[in-house]
Amino acid sequence: MHNYEQKEAVRIGFYICHCGHNIASIVDVKAVAEYVKSLPGVVVSCEYKYMCSDPGQELIQKDIHEHSLNRIIVASCSPLLHEHTFRTAVEKGGLNPYYFQMVNIREDVSWVHTDAKAATEKSKDLARAAVQRVFHHKALETKHVKIHPDVLIVGGGIAGIHAALTLANSGKKVFLVERQPTIGGHMAMFDKTFPTLDCAACILTPKMSQVKNHPNITLWTYSEVTKVDGYVGNYKITIKRKPRYINEELCVGCMDCIEKCVYKEGKTPDEFNVGLSKRKPVYIPFPQATPQIVLIDPEACIEFKSGRCKKTCVEACDRKAIDFNQKEEMKEIEVGTIILATGYHTFDAKRVPFYGYGKYPNVYTSLEVERLVNASGPTGGELILRDGRHPKTVGIIHCVGSRDKNTNRWCSRTCCMYSLKLAHLLKEHTEAEVYNFYIDIRAAGKSYEEFYDKLLDENVHFIRGRVAEVSDWAVRSSEEGKLIIRAEDTMIGIVRRIPVDMVVLAVGMEPQSDSQDVRRLFNISCSTEGFFLERHPKLAPVDTFTDGIFIAGACQGPKDIPDSVAQAGAAAAQALTLIDTGEIELEPNTAFVVQDDCSGCRTCLTICPYNAISRDEAKQKAFINEALCKGCGTCVAACPSGAIKQNLFEDEMIFSEINGLLENTPVVCC
Amino acid sequence: MPEKPKVTFYWCASCGGCEESVVDLAENILDVVAAVDIVMWPVAMDFKKKDVEAMEDKSILVSMINGAIRTSEQEEMAKLMRRKSQLVIAYGSCAHLGGIPGLANQFQREEILQYIFEESPSTVNPQKTRPERKVMTNGNAVTLPNFFNVVRALDQVIDVDYYLPGCPPTPKLLKQALDALLSGNLPEKGTVLAPDIALCDECPKKDTKPSDLKFTEFKRPHLVQIDSATCLLAQGIVCMGPATRGGCEGVCISGNMPCTGCFGPTSRVKDQGAKILSALASQVEAKDEKGIDATLATIPDPVGTFYRYGLPISLLRRKNF
């Protein structure tokens, strides 16, 4: 059917790589090279130990000159690894890099097959497909796009804060978007930090106010990203700003409205104190909340529920900042790069029912204890149990929702250390006997092991063994009125029953419950457990598979504060690299509308995920903005009259490749 | 007076509509008759196979063959016409694409014969008698042609020079083709003698087609009070226009009937049915599997809808005879 005209004779150079033993141990590379030599258009066909090495690349360049080659095929590893290498080599040889085609016979053949004969035949088939494909290759031009210098950071925990300040201090404009009414994240809820026992708030709140006051940072709390369009360097972001029912410009955080609220006492569980105290409908999460602006919870406020409140808050506000009619607001911004620092979620201790959380009042999660021992917490730092007593014995159970086949298999990395810290704080606050029930103490970190040693000197008890259950079933008089922790002590090989007044569950770290939605929104990947997936676990730990989007902190995996801060700095540096480079090279695998062929049927207009297609109303034809096109091919497939083509993926190329793959006898197609 | 160019019209598996379309040239047919010698036209003139056999090879300027190839007789005649003609034009959808008869490729030969001679509602045949390929009467053998297992388009049987699309081709396109033939002003071999752009380009309702059709169901034309001013797809009716070559000037659409795709795809498309499916499916409103299934279930006959004319040449085509 096609009338493909060949402007010049196709002269193919084919190179098959041994990849040491990786390929050559399964695939008979000599036989494949010999076979490809017989295919039409092939001028050179040879094998070489490492095609990606300098001599391998030079071989291609030499052959281009000596044999006037105009198509190059390398059968080796995955294009993800070395396509760029070989394209560059081909370009250095004086040929347009897009006359190059790669055949993956490592990941697709030698690594996945054990039958050498069949693997060799499959390699021949794949090589033949490429040979038939390259006949249709064309010279293409690489495009460059500018990188917008502004950065979006999602998540205002310590990672997001650190990344924002790093970028802002280097002169870049940053938009920091936080879902909660205040930034600070989990760190703001902690009492002290291990191993230095710095007060978390003392080191964090100055950074929070720096964020608020930084001229280069636009801080939007109580806000969520709802839409992400565009591509690296040119993202268009839509952000929903939820109504606080307070005019942010007018409120100065005097909190008079809170005091004058018709509710004399709070009735709603206080989120910041993990439900250990109650707050009013008009509230501020905590005294150092940033921004220092109150908000109204419409679920709790009488005015919202009945419209019949005396509105004493309005009377109290001399700045007239309260606005019951405030509506949610959508903001649209343009940024070039994005850092996701969306944090984590603590394991729900109710999922391990035999530890009694929710059943026995004196079983606490570690996060609750952080608040209980905190001077600004619900009890002013006095350790009072839910039943009003002061604990004399405390048991801390490690690995709750971590290292457990029934819940989460991974180690949450922070629990050992914060359990040691809590043991120290509990002892300091109550002089109680503290027992730690652990599987292993993982104290790998600077000064962490020393901190563990210090705890041993503080007479904290360590019992090595997984706890079987927590119950109130007393069998001895000494156990009456206590919680009994039953655990095997593997050091002495017996099952022990330890009666305590208070149990602390060291809950692990999990991905945020909506991490899959966020992943889809930003078009990145998650690993199996739901943490965001880095581009490379070792060499690109803060990059993602989507250019221009970076990850930092516990959204990528369980992490303590120093690691989160280090990652945030790394992510900021990666963003800065892109911004300061100023532009990025784009693959020319974009789609285009052949104007004469377009019937103007509009099918393509709304299906483009990148909004790259518009309609020229005068000509009544579709038009693709190649800078916006990511080469996904959706429009190419959908165009009902074949008027849209895609570079590197034209029908002739794909069908020739398929024909080549399926034909046992070599035939130049079309 | 020099000899006039010789022309034939031949029909294979077709309905006869293509023959009608020749007559639809109206008074222009007189010019045609004046310019050429028609040496074979079974529907209108009494020439026999042996008359054509007697001609020299390539002595006919052009043979216009309509209909698909279903039987051995049609194949034999097509090959004969090819040998005797300088040019062969596949005339109409059946010769061009396989056509309506090509929908039979969804079934095996035996299923078809069994239905026709035993099961169809109008058949009474308790003995299950089937026609014999060869019958002896009075010492003479009477034979029937072989009924192939597969219906083929003309170019799957013989070499074809041009295609005149349509069910049937419009008089305007036929006139243009004849003028080109007689003037010798011929396009590249293999050309479909119609514009190579989809029907939407010339559709009278083009301006009313929305960008996103948001299909919640597909409606059959007889179930809708059709608004004659609005794009049929916008009214939920499957119109093949976006995936069909233009050139008919929207005759069906002007009559408030959707395009059924008889002109076939543009030269750039290998599979018309797959293309329109891809286009329409991408505009289904539902995004969950259940909703999508419910929407697609409103198309009672997907093959007959999307491959009405082109099944034999589609990627779904059957290869075994």
Interface residues (C-beta under 8 A of the other chain):
Chain A: M1 N3 D596 D597 C598 S599 G600 C601 R602 T603 L605 T606 I607 R615 Q620 T634 A637 A638 C639 P640 S641 G642 A643 D651 F655
Chain B: E188 G190 D196 I197 A198 L199 C200 D201 K206 K209 P210 S211 D212 G241 P242 A243 R245 G246 P265 T266 S267 R268 V269 K270 K275 I276 S278 A279 S282 Q283
